[in-house]
């Protein structure tokens, strides 16, 4: 992740970008700490417009660590969440571990950690800018959520 973050920072500096779009749609999660490391490296970047230049795309298939990272980016990077509500609660058990039972050889999957991002017991992480992605847009290869972000950047 550090190499990816360094490449991203090099790109941002080379192109003097003030905006950053992170797409977490259709993301089932993974390792929460990968996103945390990315946020820690990005927050040191001075060229980014931390007031209104960071966007995170989310949808109903943003789960687990991806959903937690979206909540985290909203808090740490002042990111605007765009899209649809996530498929999981902001607070809950995540970061999966696995082991094999010795006799039956069945694989057991379990949550290793509990994360608390929200005092409200909401059933999802909700975007500040709610934009549904319709089947018509999908068929037409039109990404109205990304288009909204690009338009918002252009208007500033």
LINNORUR-V446971 format. One line per field, one symbol per residue. psi: psi as a letter, one per 30 degrees, with the letter a starting at -180 (. if undefined). A space follows every 50 residues. Layout:
psi=???
This chain:
psi=eeeeeeeeeeeeeeghkflkkkjgkhjfabjefeeeeeeeeeffjffkjf eggkkkklaggjlbeeeeeeeeeeeeghkkkkblklglkekakaiklllk keefgkkkklkflkkjfkfkilflkklejjjkjleeeeeghkifeeeeee eeeef.
